Amino acid sequence: MTTGWRPGRHGRPEVALLAHYLDAVQRVGGAPVLLTPAHRPVALRALVPLLDGLLLTGGDDVDPLRYGQPPHPALGPTEPWRDRLEWALLRQAARRGWPVLAICRGVQVLAAVGGGTLWQDIPSQRPDALDHRAGPEGHPVRLAPDSRLAVLYGTTAIRVNTFHHQAVDQIPSALRPVAWAPDGIVEALEGTDERWVVGVQWHPERPEPDATARRGDRALFQAFVAAARAYRLAQANKSSGRIDR
């Protein structure tokens, strides 16, 4: 589970993460490990073999130089150290086969690492769009019927919270769009191969007023933790030479 890194009190940097993320994982039986830009490479190398999955959390804007674009005038604060960390972790995830759950900024990083691009500022670049900073009230989202998300949420129409001014634009071939706002903004991506990879633009870790969305959010975290357990079991079987039938 990744965290941000920002100037703290008295000018000393601090790592930051809302406790909602940890609560959401622990409620369904997961054990979150914090991966921060403050970790030194030697510490990260020691942690990586202990991990069974990767959760990318929300945060500041992605540096557009990472996906080959100049900064837009409305670009918000960026975290270059965090970008570097998450790029490296997603490469590890692909190499090792970890399941990945990416939330808000996380889905944008997921797209950018794969070669995609972002709308750097929805209000100015997509003036016909909804207010994607509406907060808990949110907006409707349409889910692809053949998506993991439609199965987990038990429907193809949900209402989600929304706290972002950036969004995925061009989508890399390793991912596919599976959710859309009424204005056409992509709200979720899933991997195109057998690995469990899901990214959502909303915040499923936050308590939702809508009961259907709340149940679906919990099911999403349950599925992620289950995929992490399956990964760990597969690794243990591979180490022991056992073949499950």
Contacts in CASP RR format, 6 or more apart in sequence:
PFRMAT RR
TARGET T0000
AUTHOR 0000-0000-0000
METHOD contacts of the structure
MODEL  1
MTTGWRPGRHGRPEVALLAHYLDAVQRVGGAPVLLTPAHRPVALRALVPL
LDGLLLTGGDDVDPLRYGQPPHPALGPTEPWRDRLEWALLRQAARRGWPV
LAICRGVQVLAAVGGGTLWQDIPSQRPDALDHRAGPEGHPVRLAPDSRLA
VLYGTTAIRVNTFHHQAVDQIPSALRPVAWAPDGIVEALEGTDERWVVGV
QWHPERPEPDATARRGDRALFQAFVAAARAYRLAQANKSSGRIDR
1 17 0 8 1.000
1 21 0 8 1.000
1 22 0 8 1.000
1 25 0 8 1.000
1 32 0 8 1.000
1 33 0 8 1.000
1 34 0 8 1.000
1 35 0 8 1.000
1 54 0 8 1.000
1 55 0 8 1.000
1 57 0 8 1.000
2 34 0 8 1.000
2 35 0 8 1.000
2 36 0 8 1.000
2 54 0 8 1.000
2 55 0 8 1.000
2 56 0 8 1.000
2 57 0 8 1.000
2 82 0 8 1.000
2 85 0 8 1.000
2 86 0 8 1.000
2 89 0 8 1.000
3 15 0 8 1.000
3 16 0 8 1.000
3 17 0 8 1.000
3 34 0 8 1.000
3 35 0 8 1.000
3 36 0 8 1.000
3 37 0 8 1.000
3 57 0 8 1.000
3 82 0 8 1.000
4 15 0 8 1.000
4 16 0 8 1.000
4 17 0 8 1.000
4 36 0 8 1.000
4 37 0 8 1.000
4 57 0 8 1.000
4 59 0 8 1.000
4 60 0 8 1.000
4 79 0 8 1.000
4 82 0 8 1.000
5 13 0 8 1.000
5 14 0 8 1.000
5 15 0 8 1.000
5 16 0 8 1.000
5 36 0 8 1.000
5 37 0 8 1.000
5 38 0 8 1.000
5 79 0 8 1.000
5 81 0 8 1.000
5 82 0 8 1.000
6 13 0 8 1.000
6 14 0 8 1.000
6 16 0 8 1.000
6 79 0 8 1.000
7 13 0 8 1.000
7 14 0 8 1.000
8 14 0 8 1.000
13 38 0 8 1.000
15 34 0 8 1.000
15 36 0 8 1.000
15 37 0 8 1.000
15 38 0 8 1.000
17 34 0 8 1.000
17 57 0 8 1.000
18 57 0 8 1.000
18 205 0 8 1.000
20 203 0 8 1.000
20 205 0 8 1.000
20 206 0 8 1.000
20 207 0 8 1.000
21 32 0 8 1.000
21 55 0 8 1.000
21 57 0 8 1.000
21 103 0 8 1.000
21 205 0 8 1.000
22 32 0 8 1.000
23 205 0 8 1.000
24 204 0 8 1.000
24 205 0 8 1.000
24 217 0 8 1.000
24 218 0 8 1.000
24 221 0 8 1.000
25 31 0 8 1.000
25 32 0 8 1.000
25 55 0 8 1.000
25 221 0 8 1.000
25 224 0 8 1.000
25 225 0 8 1.000
26 32 0 8 1.000
27 218 0 8 1.000
27 221 0 8 1.000
28 218 0 8 1.000
28 221 0 8 1.000
28 222 0 8 1.000
28 225 0 8 1.000
29 225 0 8 1.000
30 225 0 8 1.000
30 228 0 8 1.000
32 55 0 8 1.000
33 47 0 8 1.000
33 50 0 8 1.000
33 51 0 8 1.000
35 44 0 8 1.000
35 47 0 8 1.000
35 85 0 8 1.000
35 89 0 8 1.000
36 85 0 8 1.000
37 79 0 8 1.000
37 81 0 8 1.000
37 82 0 8 1.000
37 84 0 8 1.000
37 85 0 8 1.000
39 47 0 8 1.000
39 85 0 8 1.000
44 85 0 8 1.000
44 88 0 8 1.000
48 92 0 8 1.000
48 96 0 8 1.000
51 98 0 8 1.000
52 98 0 8 1.000
52 99 0 8 1.000
52 228 0 8 1.000
52 229 0 8 1.000
52 231 0 8 1.000
52 232 0 8 1.000
53 93 0 8 1.000
53 98 0 8 1.000
53 99 0 8 1.000
53 100 0 8 1.000
53 224 0 8 1.000
53 227 0 8 1.000
53 228 0 8 1.000
53 231 0 8 1.000
54 89 0 8 1.000
54 90 0 8 1.000
54 92 0 8 1.000
54 93 0 8 1.000
54 98 0 8 1.000
54 99 0 8 1.000
54 100 0 8 1.000
54 101 0 8 1.000
55 100 0 8 1.000
55 101 0 8 1.000
55 102 0 8 1.000
55 103 0 8 1.000
55 224 0 8 1.000
56 86 0 8 1.000
56 89 0 8 1.000
56 90 0 8 1.000
56 100 0 8 1.000
56 101 0 8 1.000
56 102 0 8 1.000
56 103 0 8 1.000
56 105 0 8 1.000
56 106 0 8 1.000
56 107 0 8 1.000
56 109 0 8 1.000
56 110 0 8 1.000
57 103 0 8 1.000
57 104 0 8 1.000
57 105 0 8 1.000
57 106 0 8 1.000
58 103 0 8 1.000
58 104 0 8 1.000
58 105 0 8 1.000
58 106 0 8 1.000
58 203 0 8 1.000
59 79 0 8 1.000
59 104 0 8 1.000
59 105 0 8 1.000
60 76 0 8 1.000
60 77 0 8 1.000
60 78 0 8 1.000
60 79 0 8 1.000
60 82 0 8 1.000
60 105 0 8 1.000
61 75 0 8 1.000
61 76 0 8 1.000
61 77 0 8 1.000
61 78 0 8 1.000
61 105 0 8 1.000
61 120 0 8 1.000
61 166 0 8 1.000
62 78 0 8 1.000
62 83 0 8 1.000
62 105 0 8 1.000
62 108 0 8 1.000
62 109 0 8 1.000
62 112 0 8 1.000
62 118 0 8 1.000
62 166 0 8 1.000
63 71 0 8 1.000
63 78 0 8 1.000
63 79 0 8 1.000
63 80 0 8 1.000
63 83 0 8 1.000
64 70 0 8 1.000
64 71 0 8 1.000
64 72 0 8 1.000
64 75 0 8 1.000
64 118 0 8 1.000
64 120 0 8 1.000
65 71 0 8 1.000
66 83 0 8 1.000
66 87 0 8 1.000
66 112 0 8 1.000
67 112 0 8 1.000
67 115 0 8 1.000
67 116 0 8 1.000
67 117 0 8 1.000
67 118 0 8 1.000
68 117 0 8 1.000
69 117 0 8 1.000
69 120 0 8 1.000
71 120 0 8 1.000
72 120 0 8 1.000
72 121 0 8 1.000
72 124 0 8 1.000
72 125 0 8 1.000
73 121 0 8 1.000
73 124 0 8 1.000
74 120 0 8 1.000
74 121 0 8 1.000
74 123 0 8 1.000
74 124 0 8 1.000
74 165 0 8 1.000
75 120 0 8 1.000
75 121 0 8 1.000
76 165 0 8 1.000
83 109 0 8 1.000
86 106 0 8 1.000
86 109 0 8 1.000
86 113 0 8 1.000
87 109 0 8 1.000
87 113 0 8 1.000
90 100 0 8 1.000
90 109 0 8 1.000
90 110 0 8 1.000
90 113 0 8 1.000
91 113 0 8 1.000
92 98 0 8 1.000
93 100 0 8 1.000
97 195 0 8 1.000
97 231 0 8 1.000
98 228 0 8 1.000
98 231 0 8 1.000
99 195 0 8 1.000
99 196 0 8 1.000
99 197 0 8 1.000
99 224 0 8 1.000
99 227 0 8 1.000
99 228 0 8 1.000
99 230 0 8 1.000
99 231 0 8 1.000
100 110 0 8 1.000
100 195 0 8 1.000
100 196 0 8 1.000
100 197 0 8 1.000
100 198 0 8 1.000
100 199 0 8 1.000
101 198 0 8 1.000
101 199 0 8 1.000
101 220 0 8 1.000
101 221 0 8 1.000
101 224 0 8 1.000
102 109 0 8 1.000
102 110 0 8 1.000
102 189 0 8 1.000
102 197 0 8 1.000
102 198 0 8 1.000
102 199 0 8 1.000
102 200 0 8 1.000
103 199 0 8 1.000
103 200 0 8 1.000
103 202 0 8 1.000
103 203 0 8 1.000
103 204 0 8 1.000
103 205 0 8 1.000
104 163 0 8 1.000
104 164 0 8 1.000
104 200 0 8 1.000
104 201 0 8 1.000
104 202 0 8 1.000
104 203 0 8 1.000
105 164 0 8 1.000
105 166 0 8 1.000
106 199 0 8 1.000
107 168 0 8 1.000
107 188 0 8 1.000
107 189 0 8 1.000
107 199 0 8 1.000
107 200 0 8 1.000
107 201 0 8 1.000
108 118 0 8 1.000
108 166 0 8 1.000
108 167 0 8 1.000
108 168 0 8 1.000
110 175 0 8 1.000
110 189 0 8 1.000
110 197 0 8 1.000
110 199 0 8 1.000
111 117 0 8 1.000
111 118 0 8 1.000
111 168 0 8 1.000
111 170 0 8 1.000
111 171 0 8 1.000
111 172 0 8 1.000
111 175 0 8 1.000
111 189 0 8 1.000
112 118 0 8 1.000
114 172 0 8 1.000
114 174 0 8 1.000
114 175 0 8 1.000
115 170 0 8 1.000
115 172 0 8 1.000
116 168 0 8 1.000
116 169 0 8 1.000
116 170 0 8 1.000
116 171 0 8 1.000
116 172 0 8 1.000
117 168 0 8 1.000
117 169 0 8 1.000
117 170 0 8 1.000
118 166 0 8 1.000
118 167 0 8 1.000
118 168 0 8 1.000
118 169 0 8 1.000
119 125 0 8 1.000
119 126 0 8 1.000
119 166 0 8 1.000
119 167 0 8 1.000
119 168 0 8 1.000
119 169 0 8 1.000
119 185 0 8 1.000
120 166 0 8 1.000
121 165 0 8 1.000
121 166 0 8 1.000
122 129 0 8 1.000
122 132 0 8 1.000
122 164 0 8 1.000
122 165 0 8 1.000
122 166 0 8 1.000
122 167 0 8 1.000
122 185 0 8 1.000
123 129 0 8 1.000
123 165 0 8 1.000
126 183 0 8 1.000
126 185 0 8 1.000
128 183 0 8 1.000
129 181 0 8 1.000
129 183 0 8 1.000
129 184 0 8 1.000
129 185 0 8 1.000
130 139 0 8 1.000
130 162 0 8 1.000
130 181 0 8 1.000
130 182 0 8 1.000
130 183 0 8 1.000
130 185 0 8 1.000
131 139 0 8 1.000
131 162 0 8 1.000
132 139 0 8 1.000
132 162 0 8 1.000
132 163 0 8 1.000
132 164 0 8 1.000
132 165 0 8 1.000
132 167 0 8 1.000
132 181 0 8 1.000
132 185 0 8 1.000
133 162 0 8 1.000
133 163 0 8 1.000
133 164 0 8 1.000
133 165 0 8 1.000
134 162 0 8 1.000
135 161 0 8 1.000
135 162 0 8 1.000
135 163 0 8 1.000
136 161 0 8 1.000
136 206 0 8 1.000
136 209 0 8 1.000
137 161 0 8 1.000
138 159 0 8 1.000
138 160 0 8 1.000
138 161 0 8 1.000
138 162 0 8 1.000
139 159 0 8 1.000
139 160 0 8 1.000
139 162 0 8 1.000
139 181 0 8 1.000
139 182 0 8 1.000
140 157 0 8 1.000
140 158 0 8 1.000
140 159 0 8 1.000
140 181 0 8 1.000
140 182 0 8 1.000
141 157 0 8 1.000
141 158 0 8 1.000
141 159 0 8 1.000
141 160 0 8 1.000
141 179 0 8 1.000
141 180 0 8 1.000
141 181 0 8 1.000
141 187 0 8 1.000
141 188 0 8 1.000
141 202 0 8 1.000
142 156 0 8 1.000
142 157 0 8 1.000
142 179 0 8 1.000
142 180 0 8 1.000
142 182 0 8 1.000
143 149 0 8 1.000
143 150 0 8 1.000
143 153 0 8 1.000
143 155 0 8 1.000
143 156 0 8 1.000
143 157 0 8 1.000
143 158 0 8 1.000
143 178 0 8 1.000
143 179 0 8 1.000
143 188 0 8 1.000
144 150 0 8 1.000
144 156 0 8 1.000
144 177 0 8 1.000
144 178 0 8 1.000
144 179 0 8 1.000
145 156 0 8 1.000
147 178 0 8 1.000
147 179 0 8 1.000
147 188 0 8 1.000
147 190 0 8 1.000
148 178 0 8 1.000
148 190 0 8 1.000
148 196 0 8 1.000
148 198 0 8 1.000
148 223 0 8 1.000
149 178 0 8 1.000
149 179 0 8 1.000
149 188 0 8 1.000
149 190 0 8 1.000
149 198 0 8 1.000
149 200 0 8 1.000
149 220 0 8 1.000
150 156 0 8 1.000
150 178 0 8 1.000
152 216 0 8 1.000
152 219 0 8 1.000
152 220 0 8 1.000
152 223 0 8 1.000
153 212 0 8 1.000
153 213 0 8 1.000
153 215 0 8 1.000
153 216 0 8 1.000
153 219 0 8 1.000
153 220 0 8 1.000
154 212 0 8 1.000
154 216 0 8 1.000
155 212 0 8 1.000
158 210 0 8 1.000
158 212 0 8 1.000
158 213 0 8 1.000
158 216 0 8 1.000
159 210 0 8 1.000
159 213 0 8 1.000
160 187 0 8 1.000
160 200 0 8 1.000
160 201 0 8 1.000
160 202 0 8 1.000
160 208 0 8 1.000
160 213 0 8 1.000
161 202 0 8 1.000
161 203 0 8 1.000
161 206 0 8 1.000
161 208 0 8 1.000
162 181 0 8 1.000
162 201 0 8 1.000
162 202 0 8 1.000
163 203 0 8 1.000
164 201 0 8 1.000
167 185 0 8 1.000
167 186 0 8 1.000
167 201 0 8 1.000
168 177 0 8 1.000
168 186 0 8 1.000
168 189 0 8 1.000
168 201 0 8 1.000
171 177 0 8 1.000
171 186 0 8 1.000
171 189 0 8 1.000
173 192 0 8 1.000
174 191 0 8 1.000
174 192 0 8 1.000
174 193 0 8 1.000
175 189 0 8 1.000
175 190 0 8 1.000
175 191 0 8 1.000
175 192 0 8 1.000
175 197 0 8 1.000
176 189 0 8 1.000
176 190 0 8 1.000
176 191 0 8 1.000
176 192 0 8 1.000
177 186 0 8 1.000
177 188 0 8 1.000
177 189 0 8 1.000
178 188 0 8 1.000
178 189 0 8 1.000
178 190 0 8 1.000
179 186 0 8 1.000
179 187 0 8 1.000
179 188 0 8 1.000
179 200 0 8 1.000
179 201 0 8 1.000
180 186 0 8 1.000
180 187 0 8 1.000
181 187 0 8 1.000
185 201 0 8 1.000
186 201 0 8 1.000
187 200 0 8 1.000
187 201 0 8 1.000
187 202 0 8 1.000
188 198 0 8 1.000
188 199 0 8 1.000
188 200 0 8 1.000
188 201 0 8 1.000
189 197 0 8 1.000
189 198 0 8 1.000
189 199 0 8 1.000
190 197 0 8 1.000
190 198 0 8 1.000
190 199 0 8 1.000
191 197 0 8 1.000
191 198 0 8 1.000
196 223 0 8 1.000
196 224 0 8 1.000
196 227 0 8 1.000
198 220 0 8 1.000
198 223 0 8 1.000
198 224 0 8 1.000
200 220 0 8 1.000
204 216 0 8 1.000
204 217 0 8 1.000
204 220 0 8 1.000
204 221 0 8 1.000
205 217 0 8 1.000
205 221 0 8 1.000
207 214 0 8 1.000
208 214 0 8 1.000
208 217 0 8 1.000
237 243 0 8 1.000
237 244 0 8 1.000
END
